[in-house]
Amino acid sequence: MRISADVAETLSLKALAWLAGNDELLPVFLGATGASEADLRAQASDPAFLGAVLDFLTMDDAWVMQFCDSEGLAYQLPMQARMSLPGGAQVNWT
């Protein structure tokens, strides 16, 4: 099921807020993306950056489960949201 871009952006912003509040995972995200904390605020409205947030989150099932449990969301929603953001339709086989 494909969700709208607006819903995908809202979910991504929730994921970004969840990451920002996670003292253990935030440094991992910043290191993996090369983003700074200032970048989080500056790029929070950029759909491509929000896609990167979901790319990171969906790298680990445990992270997806923790985020979804904290937000009361179905586990498949982050991946569905990712498909609705820029670059989400591309398949990465690596």
C-alpha positions as a Markdown table, in Angstrom:
| # | Residue | x | y | z |
|---|---|---|---|---|
| 1 | Met | 0.0 | 0.0 | 0.0 |
| 2 | Arg | 1.3 | 3.4 | -1.0 |
| 3 | Ile | 0.7 | 6.3 | 1.4 |
| 4 | Ser | 0.6 | 10.0 | 0.4 |
| 5 | Ala | 3.7 | 12.2 | 0.5 |
| 6 | Asp | 2.2 | 14.4 | 3.2 |
| 7 | Val | 1.6 | 11.4 | 5.5 |
| 8 | Ala | 5.1 | 10.1 | 4.7 |
| 9 | Glu | 6.6 | 13.4 | 5.6 |
| 10 | Thr | 4.7 | 13.6 | 8.9 |
| 11 | Leu | 5.8 | 10.0 | 9.8 |
| 12 | Ser | 9.4 | 10.9 | 8.9 |
| 13 | Leu | 9.2 | 14.0 | 11.1 |
| 14 | Lys | 8.0 | 11.8 | 14.0 |
| 15 | Ala | 11.0 | 9.4 | 13.3 |
| 16 | Leu | 13.4 | 12.4 | 13.3 |
| 17 | Ala | 12.0 | 13.6 | 16.6 |
| 18 | Trp | 12.3 | 10.1 | 18.0 |
| 19 | Leu | 15.9 | 9.8 | 16.8 |
| 20 | Ala | 16.7 | 13.3 | 18.3 |
| 21 | Gly | 15.4 | 12.1 | 21.6 |
| 22 | Asn | 17.4 | 8.8 | 21.6 |
| 23 | Asp | 20.8 | 9.5 | 23.2 |
| 24 | Glu | 22.2 | 6.2 | 22.0 |
| 25 | Leu | 21.0 | 6.2 | 18.4 |
| 26 | Leu | 21.3 | 10.0 | 17.6 |
| 27 | Pro | 25.1 | 9.9 | 17.4 |
| 28 | Val | 25.0 | 6.8 | 15.2 |
| 29 | Phe | 22.6 | 8.6 | 12.8 |
| 30 | Leu | 24.7 | 11.7 | 12.8 |
| 31 | Gly | 27.8 | 9.7 | 12.1 |
| 32 | Ala | 26.2 | 7.6 | 9.4 |
| 33 | Thr | 24.7 | 10.6 | 7.5 |
| 34 | Gly | 27.4 | 13.2 | 8.2 |
| 35 | Ala | 24.6 | 15.5 | 9.4 |
| 36 | Ser | 25.1 | 17.9 | 12.4 |
| 37 | Glu | 22.4 | 18.7 | 14.9 |
| 38 | Ala | 22.0 | 22.1 | 13.2 |
| 39 | Asp | 21.4 | 20.2 | 9.9 |
| 40 | Leu | 18.5 | 18.3 | 11.6 |
| 41 | Arg | 16.7 | 21.6 | 12.2 |
| 42 | Ala | 17.6 | 23.1 | 8.8 |
| 43 | Gln | 16.7 | 20.1 | 6.7 |
| 44 | Ala | 13.7 | 18.9 | 8.6 |
| 45 | Ser | 11.4 | 20.2 | 5.8 |
| 46 | Asp | 13.4 | 18.6 | 3.0 |
| 47 | Pro | 11.6 | 15.5 | 1.7 |
| 48 | Ala | 15.0 | 14.0 | 0.5 |
| 49 | Phe | 16.5 | 14.4 | 4.0 |
| 50 | Leu | 13.4 | 12.9 | 5.6 |
| 51 | Gly | 13.9 | 9.9 | 3.2 |
| 52 | Ala | 17.4 | 9.6 | 4.6 |
| 53 | Val | 15.9 | 9.5 | 8.1 |
| 54 | Leu | 13.7 | 6.6 | 7.1 |
| 55 | Asp | 16.6 | 4.9 | 5.2 |
| 56 | Phe | 18.5 | 4.9 | 8.5 |
| 57 | Leu | 15.6 | 3.8 | 10.7 |
| 58 | Thr | 14.8 | 0.9 | 8.4 |
| 59 | Met | 18.3 | -0.5 | 8.5 |
| 60 | Asp | 17.5 | -2.3 | 11.7 |
| 61 | Asp | 14.2 | -4.1 | 12.6 |
| 62 | Ala | 14.8 | -3.4 | 16.3 |
| 63 | Trp | 14.9 | 0.4 | 15.6 |
| 64 | Val | 11.7 | 0.2 | 13.5 |
| 65 | Met | 10.0 | -1.8 | 16.2 |
| 66 | Gln | 11.1 | 0.6 | 19.0 |
| 67 | Phe | 10.0 | 3.7 | 17.0 |
| 68 | Cys | 6.6 | 2.2 | 15.9 |
| 69 | Asp | 5.9 | 0.9 | 19.4 |
| 70 | Ser | 6.6 | 4.4 | 20.8 |
| 71 | Glu | 4.2 | 6.0 | 18.3 |
| 72 | Gly | 1.6 | 3.2 | 18.2 |
| 73 | Leu | 2.2 | 2.6 | 14.5 |
| 74 | Ala | 2.2 | -0.6 | 12.4 |
| 75 | Tyr | 5.7 | -1.9 | 11.7 |
| 76 | Gln | 5.3 | -1.7 | 7.9 |
| 77 | Leu | 4.5 | 2.1 | 7.9 |
| 78 | Pro | 8.1 | 3.4 | 7.9 |
| 79 | Met | 8.9 | 1.4 | 4.8 |
| 80 | Gln | 5.7 | 2.5 | 3.1 |
| 81 | Ala | 6.4 | 6.1 | 4.0 |
| 82 | Arg | 9.9 | 5.7 | 2.5 |
| 83 | Met | 8.5 | 4.6 | -0.8 |
| 84 | Ser | 6.5 | 7.8 | -1.0 |
| 85 | Leu | 9.5 | 10.1 | -0.5 |
| 86 | Pro | 12.2 | 11.1 | -3.1 |
| 87 | Gly | 14.3 | 8.1 | -4.0 |
| 88 | Gly | 12.0 | 5.7 | -2.3 |
| 89 | Ala | 10.9 | 4.0 | -5.5 |
| 90 | Gln | 14.5 | 3.1 | -6.3 |
| 91 | Val | 15.6 | -0.5 | -5.5 |
| 92 | Asn | 19.0 | -0.8 | -3.9 |
| 93 | Trp | 20.4 | -4.3 | -4.3 |
| 94 | Thr | 23.5 | -3.9 | -2.2 |
